[in-house]
Amino acid sequence: MEHPSGTTLGPTTTVAERQARADWLITEFGRLAAQAEDPRDKARFRRTADSLVRLAIAFRS
Protein backbone atom coordinates (compact mmCIF):
# COMPACT_ATOMS: atom_id res chain seq x y z
CA MET A 1 0.00 0.00 0.00
CA GLU A 2 1.92 2.96 -1.25
CA HIS A 3 0.32 6.35 -1.41
CA PRO A 4 -0.04 7.46 -5.04
CA SER A 5 1.91 10.66 -4.41
CA GLY A 6 4.97 8.66 -3.33
CA THR A 7 5.90 11.27 -0.74
CA THR A 8 6.31 11.07 2.99
CA LEU A 9 4.78 13.24 5.65
CA GLY A 10 7.01 16.09 6.67
CA PRO A 11 6.91 19.50 8.28
CA THR A 12 5.77 21.11 5.02
CA THR A 13 2.76 18.83 4.58
CA THR A 14 -0.43 20.84 4.14
CA VAL A 15 -3.73 20.12 5.80
CA ALA A 16 -5.22 19.16 2.43
CA GLU A 17 -2.40 16.67 1.82
CA ARG A 18 -2.88 15.07 5.24
CA GLN A 19 -6.64 14.83 4.64
CA ALA A 20 -6.05 13.29 1.21
CA ARG A 21 -3.71 10.69 2.72
CA ALA A 22 -6.18 9.87 5.48
CA ASP A 23 -8.98 9.48 2.92
CA TRP A 24 -6.76 7.24 0.81
CA LEU A 25 -5.86 5.05 3.80
CA ILE A 26 -9.49 4.73 4.83
CA THR A 27 -10.39 3.68 1.29
CA GLU A 28 -7.53 1.17 1.15
CA PHE A 29 -8.46 -0.48 4.45
CA GLY A 30 -12.09 -0.66 3.34
CA ARG A 31 -10.97 -2.32 0.10
CA LEU A 32 -8.79 -4.78 1.99
CA ALA A 33 -11.69 -5.62 4.31
CA ALA A 34 -13.97 -6.25 1.34
CA GLN A 35 -11.41 -8.61 -0.23
CA ALA A 36 -10.39 -10.45 2.95
CA GLU A 37 -11.44 -14.07 3.15
CA ASP A 38 -10.63 -14.58 6.83
CA PRO A 39 -13.37 -13.02 9.00
CA ARG A 40 -10.75 -11.96 11.56
CA ASP A 41 -8.79 -10.07 8.91
CA LYS A 42 -11.98 -8.50 7.63
CA ALA A 43 -12.88 -7.29 11.14
CA ARG A 44 -9.34 -6.03 11.76
CA PHE A 45 -9.28 -4.01 8.53
CA ARG A 46 -12.74 -2.56 9.22
CA ARG A 47 -11.73 -1.57 12.77
CA THR A 48 -8.60 0.10 11.42
CA ALA A 49 -10.63 2.03 8.83
CA ASP A 50 -13.16 3.04 11.49
CA SER A 51 -10.35 4.28 13.76
CA LEU A 52 -8.89 6.34 10.93
CA VAL A 53 -12.31 7.85 10.23
CA ARG A 54 -12.62 8.90 13.88
CA LEU A 55 -9.13 10.41 13.85
CA ALA A 56 -9.79 12.26 10.60
CA ILE A 57 -13.04 13.69 12.00
CA ALA A 58 -11.28 14.77 15.19
CA PHE A 59 -8.53 16.57 13.25
CA ARG A 60 -11.03 18.29 10.96
CA SER A 61 -13.10 19.61 13.87
Gaussian input, Z-matrix of N, CA and C with variables (Angstrom, degrees):
# hf/3-21g

backbone

0 1
 N
 C     1     B1
 C     2     B2     1     A1
 N     3     B3     2     A2     1     D1
 C     4     B4     3     A3     2     D2
 C     5     B5     4     A4     3     D3
 N     6     B6     5     A5     4     D4
 C     7     B7     6     A6     5     D5
 C     8     B8     7     A7     6     D6
 N     9     B9     8     A8     7     D7
 C    10    B10     9     A9     8     D8
 C    11    B11    10    A10     9     D9
 N    12    B12    11    A11    10    D10
 C    13    B13    12    A12    11    D11
 C    14    B14    13    A13    12    D12
 N    15    B15    14    A14    13    D13
 C    16    B16    15    A15    14    D14
 C    17    B17    16    A16    15    D15
 N    18    B18    17    A17    16    D16
 C    19    B19    18    A18    17    D17
 C    20    B20    19    A19    18    D18
 N    21    B21    20    A20    19    D19
 C    22    B22    21    A21    20    D20
 C    23    B23    22    A22    21    D21
 N    24    B24    23    A23    22    D22
 C    25    B25    24    A24    23    D23
 C    26    B26    25    A25    24    D24
 N    27    B27    26    A26    25    D25
 C    28    B28    27    A27    26    D26
 C    29    B29    28    A28    27    D27
 N    30    B30    29    A29    28    D28
 C    31    B31    30    A30    29    D29
 C    32    B32    31    A31    30    D30
 N    33    B33    32    A32    31    D31
 C    34    B34    33    A33    32    D32
 C    35    B35    34    A34    33    D33
 N    36    B36    35    A35    34    D34
 C    37    B37    36    A36    35    D35
 C    38    B38    37    A37    36    D36
 N    39    B39    38    A38    37    D37
 C    40    B40    39    A39    38    D38
 C    41    B41    40    A40    39    D39
 N    42    B42    41    A41    40    D40
 C    43    B43    42    A42    41    D41
 C    44    B44    43    A43    42    D42
 N    45    B45    44    A44    43    D43
 C    46    B46    45    A45    44    D44
 C    47    B47    46    A46    45    D45
 N    48    B48    47    A47    46    D46
 C    49    B49    48    A48    47    D47
 C    50    B50    49    A49    48    D48
 N    51    B51    50    A50    49    D49
 C    52    B52    51    A51    50    D50
 C    53    B53    52    A52    51    D51
 N    54    B54    53    A53    52    D52
 C    55    B55    54    A54    53    D53
 C    56    B56    55    A55    54    D54
 N    57    B57    56    A56    55    D55
 C    58    B58    57    A57    56    D56
 C    59    B59    58    A58    57    D57
 N    60    B60    59    A59    58    D58
 C    61    B61    60    A60    59    D59
 C    62    B62    61    A61    60    D60
 N    63    B63    62    A62    61    D61
 C    64    B64    63    A63    62    D62
 C    65    B65    64    A64    63    D63
 N    66    B66    65    A65    64    D64
 C    67    B67    66    A66    65    D65
 C    68    B68    67    A67    66    D66
 N    69    B69    68    A68    67    D67
 C    70    B70    69    A69    68    D68
 C    71    B71    70    A70    69    D69
 N    72    B72    71    A71    70    D70
 C    73    B73    72    A72    71    D71
 C    74    B74    73    A73    72    D72
 N    75    B75    74    A74    73    D73
 C    76    B76    75    A75    74    D74
 C    77    B77    76    A76    75    D75
 N    78    B78    77    A77    76    D76
 C    79    B79    78    A78    77    D77
 C    80    B80    79    A79    78    D78
 N    81    B81    80    A80    79    D79
 C    82    B82    81    A81    80    D80
 C    83    B83    82    A82    81    D81
 N    84    B84    83    A83    82    D82
 C    85    B85    84    A84    83    D83
 C    86    B86    85    A85    84    D84
 N    87    B87    86    A86    85    D85
 C    88    B88    87    A87    86    D86
 C    89    B89    88    A88    87    D87
 N    90    B90    89    A89    88    D88
 C    91    B91    90    A90    89    D89
 C    92    B92    91    A91    90    D90
 N    93    B93    92    A92    91    D91
 C    94    B94    93    A93    92    D92
 C    95    B95    94    A94    93    D93
 N    96    B96    95    A95    94    D94
 C    97    B97    96    A96    95    D95
 C    98    B98    97    A97    96    D96
 N    99    B99    98    A98    97    D97
 C   100   B100    99    A99    98    D98
 C   101   B101   100   A100    99    D99
 N   102   B102   101   A101   100   D100
 C   103   B103   102   A102   101   D101
 C   104   B104   103   A103   102   D102
 N   105   B105   104   A104   103   D103
 C   106   B106   105   A105   104   D104
 C   107   B107   106   A106   105   D105
 N   108   B108   107   A107   106   D106
 C   109   B109   108   A108   107   D107
 C   110   B110   109   A109   108   D108
 N   111   B111   110   A110   109   D109
 C   112   B112   111   A111   110   D110
 C   113   B113   112   A112   111   D111
 N   114   B114   113   A113   112   D112
 C   115   B115   114   A114   113   D113
 C   116   B116   115   A115   114   D114
 N   117   B117   116   A116   115   D115
 C   118   B118   117   A117   116   D116
 C   119   B119   118   A118   117   D117
 N   120   B120   119   A119   118   D118
 C   121   B121   120   A120   119   D119
 C   122   B122   121   A121   120   D120
 N   123   B123   122   A122   121   D121
 C   124   B124   123   A123   122   D122
 C   125   B125   124   A124   123   D123
 N   126   B126   125   A125   124   D124
 C   127   B127   126   A126   125   D125
 C   128   B128   127   A127   126   D126
 N   129   B129   128   A128   127   D127
 C   130   B130   129   A129   128   D128
 C   131   B131   130   A130   129   D129
 N   132   B132   131   A131   130   D130
 C   133   B133   132   A132   131   D131
 C   134   B134   133   A133   132   D132
 N   135   B135   134   A134   133   D133
 C   136   B136   135   A135   134   D134
 C   137   B137   136   A136   135   D135
 N   138   B138   137   A137   136   D136
 C   139   B139   138   A138   137   D137
 C   140   B140   139   A139   138   D138
 N   141   B141   140   A140   139   D139
 C   142   B142   141   A141   140   D140
 C   143   B143   142   A142   141   D141
 N   144   B144   143   A143   142   D142
 C   145   B145   144   A144   143   D143
 C   146   B146   145   A145   144   D144
 N   147   B147   146   A146   145   D145
 C   148   B148   147   A147   146   D146
 C   149   B149   148   A148   147   D147
 N   150   B150   149   A149   148   D148
 C   151   B151   150   A150   149   D149
 C   152   B152   151   A151   150   D150
 N   153   B153   152   A152   151   D151
 C   154   B154   153   A153   152   D152
 C   155   B155   154   A154   153   D153
 N   156   B156   155   A155   154   D154
 C   157   B157   156   A156   155   D155
 C   158   B158   157   A157   156   D156
 N   159   B159   158   A158   157   D157
 C   160   B160   159   A159   158   D158
 C   161   B161   160   A160   159   D159
 N   162   B162   161   A161   160   D160
 C   163   B163   162   A162   161   D161
 C   164   B164   163   A163   162   D162
 N   165   B165   164   A164   163   D163
 C   166   B166   165   A165   164   D164
 C   167   B167   166   A166   165   D165
 N   168   B168   167   A167   166   D166
 C   169   B169   168   A168   167   D167
 C   170   B170   169   A169   168   D168
 N   171   B171   170   A170   169   D169
 C   172   B172   171   A171   170   D170
 C   173   B173   172   A172   171   D171
 N   174   B174   173   A173   172   D172
 C   175   B175   174   A174   173   D173
 C   176   B176   175   A175   174   D174
 N   177   B177   176   A176   175   D175
 C   178   B178   177   A177   176   D176
 C   179   B179   178   A178   177   D177
 N   180   B180   179   A179   178   D178
 C   181   B181   180   A180   179   D179
 C   182   B182   181   A181   180   D180

   B1=1.4495
   B2=1.5274
   B3=1.2826
   B4=1.4483
   B5=1.5079
   B6=1.3117
   B7=1.4605
   B8=1.5187
   B9=1.3442
   B10=1.4630
   B11=1.5273
   B12=1.3173
   B13=1.4624
   B14=1.5160
   B15=1.3383
   B16=1.4411
   B17=1.5157
   B18=1.3151
   B19=1.4598
   B20=1.5160
   B21=1.3107
   B22=1.4599
   B23=1.5163
   B24=1.3154
   B25=1.4567
   B26=1.5172
   B27=1.2854
   B28=1.4543
   B29=1.5095
   B30=1.3219
   B31=1.4648
   B32=1.5246
   B33=1.3261
   B34=1.4623
   B35=1.5214
   B36=1.3260
   B37=1.4491
   B38=1.5267
   B39=1.3301
   B40=1.4559
   B41=1.5199
   B42=1.3070
   B43=1.4661
   B44=1.5262
   B45=1.3190
   B46=1.4683
   B47=1.5280
   B48=1.3362
   B49=1.4656
   B50=1.5167
   B51=1.3226
   B52=1.4691
   B53=1.5248
   B54=1.3248
   B55=1.4655
   B56=1.5240
   B57=1.3219
   B58=1.4717
   B59=1.5247
   B60=1.3233
   B61=1.4691
   B62=1.5222
   B63=1.3175
   B64=1.4665
   B65=1.5237
   B66=1.3304
   B67=1.4695
   B68=1.5218
   B69=1.3302
   B70=1.4581
   B71=1.5278
   B72=1.3432
   B73=1.4627
   B74=1.5208
   B75=1.3091
   B76=1.4605
   B77=1.5243
   B78=1.3240
   B79=1.4657
   B80=1.5243
   B81=1.3327
   B82=1.4668
   B83=1.5260
   B84=1.3247
   B85=1.4695
   B86=1.5179
   B87=1.3158
   B88=1.4648
   B89=1.5143
   B90=1.3399
   B91=1.4642
   B92=1.5245
   B93=1.3270
   B94=1.4618
   B95=1.5266
   B96=1.3193
   B97=1.4663
   B98=1.5255
   B99=1.3206
   B100=1.4658
   B101=1.5294
   B102=1.3230
   B103=1.4659
   B104=1.5211
   B105=1.3207
   B106=1.4704
   B107=1.5253
   B108=1.3196
   B109=1.4588
   B110=1.5277
   B111=1.3155
   B112=1.4623
   B113=1.5297
   B114=1.3270
   B115=1.4667
   B116=1.5301
   B117=1.3343
   B118=1.4732
   B119=1.5287
   B120=1.3272
   B121=1.4649
   B122=1.5207
   B123=1.3256
   B124=1.4656
   B125=1.5277
   B126=1.3336
   B127=1.4635
   B128=1.5265
   B129=1.3314
   B130=1.4677
   B131=1.5240
   B132=1.3295
   B133=1.4629
   B134=1.5252
   B135=1.3281
   B136=1.4684
   B137=1.5310
   B138=1.3321
   B139=1.4701
   B140=1.5209
   B141=1.3205
   B142=1.4652
   B143=1.5181
   B144=1.3271
   B145=1.4680
   B146=1.5256
   B147=1.3225
   B148=1.4644
   B149=1.5289
   B150=1.3352
   B151=1.4660
   B152=1.5247
   B153=1.3233
   B154=1.4630
   B155=1.5232
   B156=1.3215
   B157=1.4678
   B158=1.5214
   B159=1.3292
   B160=1.4650
   B161=1.5255
   B162=1.3318
   B163=1.4657
   B164=1.5287
   B165=1.3156
   B166=1.4649
   B167=1.5278
   B168=1.3213
   B169=1.4788
   B170=1.5169
   B171=1.3220
   B172=1.4646
   B173=1.5241
   B174=1.3289
   B175=1.4592
   B176=1.5149
   B177=1.3301
   B178=1.4543
   B179=1.5164
   B180=1.3363
   B181=1.4660
   B182=1.5122
   A1=108.93
   A2=115.88
   A3=119.83
   A4=108.64
   A5=115.08
   A6=119.31
   A7=108.30
   A8=117.17
   A9=120.64
   A10=113.89
   A11=118.60
   A12=119.48
   A13=111.43
   A14=118.17
   A15=121.95
   A16=114.35
   A17=117.52
   A18=120.68
   A19=110.12
   A20=115.16
   A21=120.48
   A22=109.27
   A23=114.75
   A24=119.24
   A25=109.46
   A26=116.22
   A27=120.60
   A28=110.02
   A29=115.86
   A30=119.17
   A31=113.81
   A32=118.21
   A33=120.34
   A34=112.68
   A35=117.74
   A36=121.84
   A37=109.84
   A38=115.98
   A39=119.75
   A40=110.33
   A41=114.81
   A42=120.69
   A43=109.64
   A44=117.24
   A45=120.97
   A46=110.73
   A47=117.21
   A48=119.89
   A49=111.43
   A50=117.02
   A51=120.09
   A52=111.07
   A53=117.17
   A54=120.34
   A55=110.76
   A56=116.39
   A57=119.95
   A58=110.53
   A59=117.29
   A60=120.28
   A61=111.37
   A62=116.99
   A63=120.40
   A64=110.19
   A65=116.86
   A66=120.83
   A67=110.69
   A68=116.21
   A69=120.49
   A70=110.50
   A71=117.06
   A72=120.28
   A73=111.96
   A74=116.82
   A75=121.02
   A76=109.92
   A77=116.23
   A78=121.07
   A79=111.12
   A80=116.65
   A81=120.69
   A82=111.81
   A83=117.17
   A84=118.84
   A85=111.38
   A86=118.14
   A87=120.66
   A88=111.42
   A89=116.31
   A90=121.22
   A91=110.18
   A92=116.53
   A93=120.03
   A94=111.54
   A95=116.80
   A96=120.44
   A97=110.62
   A98=116.26
   A99=119.80
   A100=111.58
   A101=117.04
   A102=121.11
   A103=113.49
   A104=117.67
   A105=121.09
   A106=110.56
   A107=114.51
   A108=119.99
   A109=111.13
   A110=116.81
   A111=121.70
   A112=108.72
   A113=118.15
   A114=120.59
   A115=113.37
   A116=116.75
   A117=119.22
   A118=111.17
   A119=116.26
   A120=119.70
   A121=110.41
   A122=115.35
   A123=119.82
   A124=110.67
   A125=116.86
   A126=121.34
   A127=110.85
   A128=116.50
   A129=120.39
   A130=110.94
   A131=117.22
   A132=120.41
   A133=111.46
   A134=117.34
   A135=120.20
   A136=111.52
   A137=116.61
   A138=119.76
   A139=111.04
   A140=116.46
   A141=120.41
   A142=110.36
   A143=117.21
   A144=120.78
   A145=110.53
   A146=117.36
   A147=120.98
   A148=111.54
   A149=116.33
   A150=120.35
   A151=110.83
   A152=116.56
   A153=120.13
   A154=111.56
   A155=116.82
   A156=120.27
   A157=109.71
   A158=116.80
   A159=119.86
   A160=111.77
   A161=116.71
   A162=119.69
   A163=111.62
   A164=116.59
   A165=120.23
   A166=110.73
   A167=116.47
   A168=119.99
   A169=110.33
   A170=117.07
   A171=120.38
   A172=111.23
   A173=118.13
   A174=121.02
   A175=111.79
   A176=117.85
   A177=121.07
   A178=112.28
   A179=116.81
   A180=120.79
   A181=111.99
   D1=93.45
   D2=176.28
   D3=-108.52
   D4=136.29
   D5=179.10
   D6=-65.91
   D7=137.67
   D8=-176.55
   D9=-56.39
   D10=-27.98
   D11=-178.30
   D12=-73.52
   D13=-22.71
   D14=179.21
   D15=70.28
   D16=14.13
   D17=-179.24
   D18=-107.60
   D19=165.49
   D20=177.23
   D21=-108.86
   D22=159.60
   D23=177.67
   D24=-70.89
   D25=137.29
   D26=178.88
   D27=-147.39
   D28=-177.08
   D29=-177.57
   D30=-65.41
   D31=-18.21
   D32=-178.96
   D33=-96.70
   D34=6.54
   D35=179.91
   D36=-66.61
   D37=130.83
   D38=-179.97
   D39=-84.82
   D40=165.00
   D41=177.63
   D42=-59.92
   D43=-42.51
   D44=-179.19
   D45=-62.59
   D46=-38.62
   D47=178.46
   D48=-66.80
   D49=-41.83
   D50=177.36
   D51=-63.57
   D52=-41.05
   D53=178.27
   D54=-64.96
   D55=-40.44
   D56=178.96
   D57=-63.66
   D58=-41.32
   D59=177.90
   D60=-65.16
   D61=-41.92
   D62=178.76
   D63=-62.68
   D64=-44.03
   D65=178.22
   D66=-61.13
   D67=-41.91
   D68=179.83
   D69=-63.49
   D70=-45.29
   D71=179.18
   D72=-62.01
   D73=-42.10
   D74=178.66
   D75=-60.50
   D76=-44.36
   D77=178.48
   D78=-62.63
   D79=-43.60
   D80=-179.28
   D81=-63.59
   D82=-44.80
   D83=178.96
   D84=-66.56
   D85=-34.69
   D86=174.46
   D87=-63.68
   D88=-40.87
   D89=178.51
   D90=-64.99
   D91=-44.43
   D92=178.51
   D93=-61.89
   D94=-39.47
   D95=178.07
   D96=-63.53
   D97=-41.20
   D98=-179.34
   D99=-65.89
   D100=-30.45
   D101=-177.27
   D102=-91.69
   D103=-13.63
   D104=-175.90
   D105=-67.81
   D106=136.87
   D107=177.65
   D108=-91.35
   D109=-35.05
   D110=-179.94
   D111=-78.25
   D112=123.51
   D113=-179.65
   D114=-58.17
   D115=-30.93
   D116=178.01
   D117=-68.35
   D118=-40.44
   D119=176.96
   D120=-65.38
   D121=-42.59
   D122=179.14
   D123=-58.01
   D124=-45.91
   D125=179.93
   D126=-65.28
   D127=-40.24
   D128=-179.62
   D129=-63.94
   D130=-45.06
   D131=178.85
   D132=-64.51
   D133=-40.67
   D134=178.60
   D135=-65.06
   D136=-41.62
   D137=177.37
   D138=-62.47
   D139=-40.54
   D140=178.63
   D141=-63.36
   D142=-45.04
   D143=178.28
   D144=-62.62
   D145=-42.53
   D146=178.74
   D147=-61.85
   D148=-40.82
   D149=178.19
   D150=-63.61
   D151=-41.53
   D152=178.32
   D153=-64.88
   D154=-36.79
   D155=176.93
   D156=-62.22
   D157=-45.62
   D158=179.54
   D159=-62.56
   D160=-41.45
   D161=177.52
   D162=-64.50
   D163=-42.90
   D164=-179.99
   D165=-62.45
   D166=-41.38
   D167=178.45
   D168=-64.66
   D169=-41.39
   D170=-179.91
   D171=-63.69
   D172=-40.03
   D173=-179.59
   D174=-72.20
   D175=-28.52
   D176=-178.55
   D177=-81.65
   D178=-17.16
   D179=-178.08
   D180=-78.34

